[in-house]
Amino acid sequence: MPTRPTAIVVDDEPITRVDLRQMLEEMSFSVLGDAADGFDAIELCRRHHPDVVLMDIRMPVFDGMTASETIISEDLAGCVVILTAFQDRELIEQANRIGVTGYLVKPVEERLLLPTLEVAMAQARRLRDARRETAEIRERMEEQRLVDRAKALLARKESIPESEAYRRLQKMAMEKRSTLATLARAVVAQESGREVIRRAKELLIRTAALSEPEAYRAVTAFAKERGLSPEEAAQLILDRGGLPK
């Protein structure tokens, strides 16, 4: 049995809330609650995560546009459909910018309500799918960047071709039952930490006239004294331009 779509109604006029609730329930929506201002609307959405919010724009205390922006940015509802007493192109453009996917002019005509909600929910699904696809592409690009960097670091460290370094990374990932991206992230983090320590040692050699072993001991002693990792201590030394007096 299909699940009934859920809704929340937000309007500062009680009679409007009652009318909208009745229309929605006749259209087989489950109305999870109603609110008289944007603040209560946000709290209701945090509690219920409805499929759709019918949101009046002009309300006292906390206006509907601000509430809609919060609901959309925090992904508290499937979509937001705004209710406005008049057609205002600037308002509609602002609503589009924040991610509102539908609007209705008050008083709401029952014959327009269901088509508007269906279009708004479908558009919201398309937007979510597009955002998810974009995020997946970015994640894959970041993973590839990490793999390329790890491959280059390993090739330089071992004085081997990058193709061989890549094969070694693949072999290590299989042996450790890890993804290539996870292993690459660990390799990059390890090499980045070594690089920070190397730069801190060079700074101490240059500014404090220490030998390399003395500089390394100074970094590790400073780390132990401050309860830091050697990498964190080295970064602090670099930030301060040397050991603190």
C-alpha positions as CSV (number, residue, x, y, z in Angstrom):
1,M,0.0,0.0,0.0
2,P,1.6,3.3,-1.0
3,T,2.5,5.7,1.7
4,R,0.5,8.9,1.9
5,P,2.5,12.1,1.2
6,T,3.0,14.3,4.3
7,A,2.6,18.0,4.7
8,I,2.8,20.9,7.1
9,V,0.7,24.1,6.7
10,V,2.1,27.4,7.8
11,D,0.0,30.6,7.8
12,D,-0.8,33.2,10.4
13,E,-4.6,33.1,9.6
14,P,-6.3,30.2,11.4
15,I,-9.1,29.9,8.9
16,T,-6.5,29.6,6.0
17,R,-4.7,26.8,7.9
18,V,-8.1,24.9,8.4
19,D,-9.0,25.3,4.8
20,L,-5.6,24.1,3.5
21,R,-5.6,21.2,5.9
22,Q,-9.0,20.1,4.8
23,M,-8.1,20.3,1.1
24,L,-4.8,18.4,1.6
25,E,-6.5,15.6,3.6
26,E,-9.2,15.3,0.8
27,M,-6.2,14.8,-1.6
28,S,-4.9,11.9,0.6
29,F,-2.1,14.0,2.2
30,S,-1.3,13.3,5.8
31,V,-1.1,16.7,7.5
32,L,1.5,16.4,10.3
33,G,0.9,19.8,11.9
34,D,0.4,23.5,11.3
35,A,2.1,26.7,12.4
36,A,1.3,30.4,12.6
37,D,4.9,31.6,12.0
38,G,8.2,30.6,10.5
39,F,9.9,29.7,13.8
40,D,7.3,27.1,14.7
41,A,7.4,25.8,11.1
42,I,11.1,25.1,11.3
43,E,10.6,23.2,14.6
44,L,7.8,21.2,13.1
45,C,10.0,20.3,10.1
46,R,12.8,19.3,12.3
47,R,10.5,17.0,14.1
48,H,8.6,15.5,11.2
49,H,10.6,16.0,7.9
50,P,7.4,16.4,5.8
51,D,7.3,15.8,2.0
52,V,6.0,19.3,1.5
53,V,5.6,22.6,3.4
54,L,2.9,25.0,2.4
55,M,4.4,28.3,3.6
56,D,2.8,31.7,3.8
57,I,5.4,34.4,3.1
58,R,4.2,37.4,5.1
59,M,3.8,36.5,8.7
60,P,4.6,38.4,11.9
61,V,7.5,37.4,14.2
62,F,9.3,35.2,11.7
63,D,8.6,35.6,8.0
64,G,8.1,32.7,5.6
65,M,10.9,33.4,3.3
66,T,13.5,33.2,6.0
67,A,11.9,30.1,7.4
68,S,11.8,28.5,3.9
69,E,15.5,29.3,3.4
70,T,16.4,27.5,6.7
71,I,14.2,24.5,5.9
72,I,15.7,24.1,2.5
73,S,19.3,24.7,3.5
74,E,19.0,22.2,6.4
75,D,17.1,19.7,4.2
76,L,14.2,19.6,6.7
77,A,11.5,18.9,4.1
78,G,11.0,17.4,0.7
79,C,10.0,20.7,-0.8
80,V,8.6,24.1,0.1
81,V,5.6,25.7,-1.7
82,I,5.1,29.4,-0.9
83,L,1.7,31.1,-0.4
84,T,1.5,34.7,-1.4
85,A,-1.5,37.2,-1.5
86,F,-0.3,38.7,-4.8
87,Q,2.0,37.9,-7.7
88,D,5.4,39.5,-7.0
89,R,8.1,38.7,-9.6
90,E,10.9,39.8,-7.3
91,L,9.6,37.6,-4.4
92,I,9.2,34.7,-6.8
93,E,12.8,35.1,-8.1
94,Q,14.1,35.3,-4.5
95,A,12.1,32.1,-3.7
96,N,13.7,30.4,-6.7
97,R,17.2,31.3,-5.6
98,I,16.8,29.7,-2.2
99,G,15.3,26.5,-3.7
100,V,11.5,26.9,-3.4
101,T,9.9,24.7,-6.0
102,G,6.4,26.0,-6.2
103,Y,4.1,28.9,-5.3
104,L,0.4,29.5,-5.0
105,V,-1.6,32.8,-4.9
106,K,-4.0,33.2,-2.0
107,P,-6.8,32.4,-1.7
108,V,-5.7,29.0,-2.9
109,E,-7.9,27.4,-5.5
110,E,-8.5,23.8,-4.8
111,R,-8.2,22.8,-8.4
112,L,-4.6,24.2,-8.5
113,L,-3.4,22.8,-5.3
114,L,-2.7,19.2,-6.2
115,P,-1.0,19.9,-9.6
116,T,1.2,22.5,-7.9
117,L,2.2,20.2,-5.2
118,E,2.9,17.3,-7.6
119,V,5.1,19.5,-9.8
120,A,6.9,21.0,-6.7
121,M,7.7,17.6,-5.3
122,A,8.9,16.2,-8.6
123,Q,11.1,19.3,-9.2
124,A,12.5,19.0,-5.7
125,R,13.4,15.3,-6.3
126,R,15.2,16.3,-9.6
127,L,17.1,19.0,-7.7
128,R,18.1,16.5,-5.0
129,D,19.2,14.0,-7.6
130,A,21.3,16.6,-9.4
131,R,22.9,17.7,-6.1
132,R,23.7,14.1,-5.2
133,E,25.2,13.5,-8.6
134,T,27.3,16.6,-8.4
135,A,28.5,15.6,-4.9
136,E,29.4,12.1,-6.2
137,I,31.3,13.6,-9.1
138,R,33.2,15.9,-6.7
139,E,33.9,13.0,-4.4
140,R,35.3,10.9,-7.3
141,M,37.4,13.8,-8.5
142,E,38.8,14.3,-5.0
143,E,39.5,10.6,-4.7
144,Q,41.4,10.6,-8.0
145,R,43.3,13.6,-6.9
146,L,44.4,11.8,-3.7
147,V,45.4,8.7,-5.7
148,D,47.4,10.8,-8.1
149,R,49.2,12.6,-5.3
150,A,49.9,9.4,-3.4
151,K,51.2,7.8,-6.5
152,A,53.5,10.7,-7.2
153,L,54.8,10.7,-3.5
154,L,55.5,7.0,-3.6
155,A,57.2,7.2,-7.0
156,R,59.5,10.0,-5.7
157,K,60.2,8.3,-2.4
158,E,61.0,4.9,-4.0
159,S,62.5,6.3,-7.2
160,I,60.2,4.2,-9.3
161,P,57.9,5.1,-12.3
162,E,54.4,6.3,-11.3
163,S,52.9,3.3,-13.1
164,E,54.8,1.0,-10.7
165,A,53.8,3.2,-7.7
166,Y,50.2,2.8,-8.8
167,R,50.4,-1.0,-9.0
168,R,51.9,-1.0,-5.5
169,L,49.1,1.1,-4.1
170,Q,46.6,-1.2,-5.7
171,K,48.4,-4.3,-4.2
172,M,48.5,-2.6,-0.7
173,A,44.8,-1.7,-0.9
174,M,43.9,-5.3,-1.7
175,E,46.1,-6.7,1.1
176,K,44.6,-4.3,3.6
177,R,41.1,-4.8,2.3
178,S,40.8,-1.1,1.8
179,T,39.7,1.1,-1.0
180,L,42.4,2.7,-3.1
181,A,41.1,6.2,-2.1
182,T,41.3,5.4,1.6
183,L,44.8,4.0,1.3
184,A,45.8,7.1,-0.8
185,R,44.4,9.4,1.8
186,A,46.6,7.7,4.5
187,V,49.7,7.8,2.3
188,V,49.2,11.5,1.6
189,A,48.5,12.3,5.3
190,Q,51.7,10.4,6.3
191,E,53.8,12.1,3.7
192,S,52.3,15.5,4.6
193,G,53.2,15.0,8.2
194,R,56.8,14.1,7.3
195,E,57.0,17.2,5.1
196,V,55.9,19.4,8.0
197,I,58.5,17.8,10.3
198,R,61.2,18.2,7.6
199,R,60.4,21.9,7.2
200,A,60.4,22.5,11.0
201,K,63.8,20.8,11.2
202,E,65.2,23.0,8.5
203,L,63.9,26.1,10.2
204,L,65.6,25.1,13.5
205,I,68.8,24.2,11.7
206,R,68.8,27.7,10.1
207,T,67.6,29.8,13.0
208,A,69.0,28.0,16.1
209,A,72.2,26.6,14.5
210,L,71.2,23.0,15.4
211,S,72.4,19.8,13.6
212,E,69.7,17.7,12.0
213,P,69.6,15.2,14.9
214,E,69.4,18.0,17.4
215,A,66.6,19.7,15.4
216,Y,64.6,16.4,15.3
217,R,65.1,15.9,19.1
218,A,64.0,19.5,19.6
219,V,60.8,18.9,17.7
220,T,60.0,15.7,19.5
221,A,60.8,17.2,22.9
222,F,58.6,20.2,22.2
223,A,55.8,17.8,21.1
224,K,56.1,15.8,24.4
225,E,56.2,18.9,26.5
226,R,53.0,20.3,24.9
227,G,51.2,16.9,24.6
228,L,51.1,17.2,20.8
229,S,51.9,14.8,18.0
230,P,55.3,15.5,16.3
231,E,53.4,16.8,13.2
232,E,51.3,19.2,15.3
233,A,54.4,20.4,17.2
234,A,56.3,20.9,13.9
235,Q,53.4,22.9,12.5
236,L,53.4,25.1,15.6
237,I,57.1,25.7,15.3
238,L,56.6,26.8,11.7
239,D,53.7,29.0,12.6
240,R,55.8,30.7,15.4
241,G,59.0,30.9,13.3
242,G,60.9,28.7,15.7
243,L,60.8,27.3,19.2
244,P,59.0,29.5,21.8
245,K,61.4,31.4,24.1
